[in-house]
Amino acid sequence: MSHCSFGHHDKRTFNLPTSGLPAATALVATLVLAGCQATEVQNKPMETPDFGEHVIIMDPSMPSNEVQDKLDAIFKLQESNQFGPERYAVLFKPGVYHNKVRLGFYTQLLGLGQFPDDVMLQGGIQVEASWHGGDATQNFWRSVENLSVTPDNGTMQWAVSQASPLRRIHVRGNMLLDDNGGWSSGGFIADSLVDQEINSGTQQQWLTRNSTLGSWTNENWNMVFVGVKNAPDGQGWPNPPYTVVEQTPVVSEKPFLTIDSAGHYSVFVPALRKNSQGVSWQDKHLSGESLPLDKFYIAKAATDTASTLNAALNAGKHLLFTPGIYQLDAPVQIKNPNTVVLGLGIATLLPTAGNVAMTVADVDGVKVSGLLFDAGEKNSEVLLQVGDKKTTLSHAQNPITLHDVFFRVGGASVGNATHSVIINSNHVIGDNLWVWRGDHGNGIGWALNKTKHGIIVNGDDVTMYGLFVEHFHDYQTLWNGENGEVYFYQSEAPYDVPNQESWMNGSTNGYASYKVADHVTHHKAIGMGVYCFFDTNTSVKLNSAIEAPTGPDIHFEHVTSVSLGGTGEITHVLNGQGDKAYDKNYVSRIIKQ
């Protein structure tokens, strides 16, 4: 028997059988029986938000073996569940836990303290790739935030690729970013403290932002450090290929869920920082705004629709998406300034009628974070649109921000989207975006998951930290706005080009990954890597990884092109500069333009 509080008022007793159920259902039933429902103090049910059954709340008073059983059950289901529908968020109340977490797909670990050291995970966190033969290049869609980790063997292993961010963590030891020699491809860590050494191993590219490190060792093609204390020496690029930007020009950290000593939940929204270095929390001072959870509409995939979500937004609520896949037949419309939209457990928005999944009005201070936008079978013109059109409206003092926002066209199923994200507003800050036309999984093919661009930036003064854009048919990134700044860019050309004739930009071979429009006069991009792997037809060539106008205020610095395994050719790195990357010379670089 388990005494379970499933709503704000009802407390009922359930006897849940677990045999004979599908894996996901049996897991939820097992977790509920074990007492890990999203509930707090039994005698004060009004204090307990109804997060639903896929938000698992841990309490330090629980026996360690009980916590471990729950963590292991989730990992067993999610270890190789790359395109499955299950989503989980595991929330740790402040305290000490003697557990080691193995983290699989669509699983988020969140500490609920004000500061990372309020939750101490004494045992560690491990992500490896034994499910994929030690190759971590498909370890996507998972995250850890706002806790401290003491690895049992001294090293936290985090062998991941895109869409696997680490934020506000304190690693009391070392970190390893690969699976002991197997490839990993792209990662992001921000606002974090690592006491000892980060060993990137065979990690191909990585962005570290506003963090403090013990030290860093190893490198591959594109390692970028922005606003990092004790970053490695970047003077010798490309040997080693460390790009170091001393201060982060402008950023606000991602909002996060927290709980106080009385058991009240809130979402903390960090303040804007300019010209910053290091973590935002080390002096035990938080600058920003705390929003009580009763100001949020807590969304559930099983019951909510675009209509119910928009009704909540129109009533002035913020949105908290609990884990799940939200089927939307119309856009979720963010119209009010300073609205916070926060997803838990890689919450996923799926348009079903060829519609836009979400629109953000051209207003101050909207924050969208922790969401995966997944294209539906019926083509959407765009999945996320920020601003209805290009205007002169300034958001410089209170920018719109996008944190850990991911896009997928194909992979889980057939998906089609002409564009994944269009940014029309000015002064938008992007902080870890992966925009992906699927190259494996379901519904994959040159004529199946159809696209044009991954991201279009029409707004002025847009800044990106960690922009990953891959495999789209046309320009991966099209930048039309002035004063754009990008710190770390990673992109792969489409793998599945059937032949050169199918991929021509007029008389030019292929479409540049990163295109700055000819009319732009001010642009800056630092730490860029563009790769090709034309495995369908190895004779395919991409004329230039990047195309941009030239001028005194157009700056590119530390740009790399790679032919992965020498499979296909990138003829130039930037415009007509740089040697070709192909089978005999698979890496080409330019220092700056």
Disulfide bonds with the S-S distance in Angstrom:
none
